[in-house]
Amino acid sequence: MACICSPCNVAVDFDVRIQQFALGLWCELFMLCLRMNTHLKSMILSSTGATELIELGVIQSLWSGYGSIVRYGLKGGSMQSVVVKHVSLPAAVTHPRGWNTDRSHQRKLKSYEVEAAWYRDWSARCGPGCRVPKCLALESVRHESIMVLEDLDASGFALRRTTVGETELHACLSWLAHFHATFMGAEPRGLWEQGTYWHLDTRPDELAILAKEDPGLTDAAIAIDRKLKASPYQTLVHGDAKLANFCFSEDGASVAAVDFQYIGAGCGMKDVVYLIGSCLDELACEREESALLELYFGALRGALTVQGTDLDLDALEHDWRSLYPVAWTDFHRFLKGWSPGHWKINGYSERLAREVLASLQDAARCD
């Protein structure tokens, strides 16, 4: 008679228990997804007045697997479709450039909390000059959030650009000017204390890499950061105002913006330099710099005047113009540490950085 405790029987019993555990876990996950889908459907229908919905497709997966953005078609209500941004903690974090640190993970988690706060508490203040999607419903629990948003495609902003002409770039700069005017002097409650995803306080890992690439820029990083923070004209900055985050009308003359994970306080030049750098190569940056700044400041003055501001607009423009190369060098500092071979590290950026470093050294000698 075989022993019931033989290694063979123990192994079989262990395999059965593993299979039973896996099946139970799968069933739990299935029921969780089913409950989530039912809850999501209820959120969408109740916030839009629709009677039916259908998933039309995934627009994109979020960076490093933190969720997805999905378009849903609607029936029985006044809206044809909505976009749902669903953020959830991934089982495993993957970064395309290998930055899988806890600091990076915590920064992303906070960024989605900030975006939820933006849509809940701030976005309704945006007018036609800085169009953003309307937030129809929002639910945020711990590290998971669901945002039901207006579908900008259905609202006349259906085009995305990988390159731009004069019309589209001018529209984006005008959007930034109106956005900065709208939130001039605002305290960033619930948002980042310092806007942009590259500001120095959250990027010590990249700064350590930069020390090997460019010691001079590394040594100046704190002074550059302080100079931007010291501007008396602080506003809210979008924080990730690249071309990919703008949605265009058919003729390219009107634009709306999305993706507010890194919105917070800052000098408006941070957004301006990031936008220009995402649209133009180094030769075009050299050639168009003066005209683009003229257009931006004209739009900013116009928007602030309409608001009835009591700011000294000449002083504001003088201050921010002087910070244009500083803001450019600040992003250049991040980029050289994050991705030393990036195509945006070019002659134009290096020239501005040399000029900023020389200016800081001159100021230090005078002190």
Number of C-alpha atoms within 10 A of each C-alpha: 3 6 8 9 9 9 10 11 13 12 12 11 12 12 12 12 12 12 12 12 12 12 12 12 12 12 12 12 12 12 12 12 12 12 12 12 12 11 11 18 15 12 18 26 17 13 14 21 14 18 13 14 17 12 13 14 12 13 13 12 15 14 13 16 16 21 19 16 18 18 21 20 17 22 16 13 13 10 16 17 26 24 26 25 21 21 22 19 15 11 8 9 17 16 13 8 8 8 16 14 13 10 14 15 18 10 17 18 19 16 19 23 22 21 23 23 19 22 20 17 13 16 17 14 12 16 12 11 19 22 22 24 20 15 20 19 18 19 14 15 9 9 12 16 19 20 24 26 22 22 22 24 16 12 13 15 21 15 15 18 15 8 12 14 11 10 12 22 21 20 21 28 24 23 24 26 26 25 24 26 24 21 18 21 15 13 14 20 14 17 25 23 15 22 25 26 22 20 18 21 10 15 17 14 16 20 24 14 18 23 15 10 14 15 14 13 22 20 14 16 19 13 14 22 17 11 15 22 15 12 14 13 18 22 22 28 29 27 25 22 27 19 22 17 16 22 25 23 18 13 11 21 14 23 30 22 23 16 17 26 26 27 26 27 26 29 28 26 24 28 26 24 23 20 21 22 19 15 18 17 14 16 11 13 17 13 10 14 13 10 9 18 18 13 14 22 19 14 21 23 19 14 20 19 14 9 11 8 13 8 12 8 15 9 12 16 17 10 15 22 15 11 21 21 20 25 27 24 27 25 20 23 27 24 20 22 22 20 15 18 11 10 10 18 16 14 12 16 20 14 12 18 22 15 14 22 20 12 12 16 13 11 10 9 8 7 6
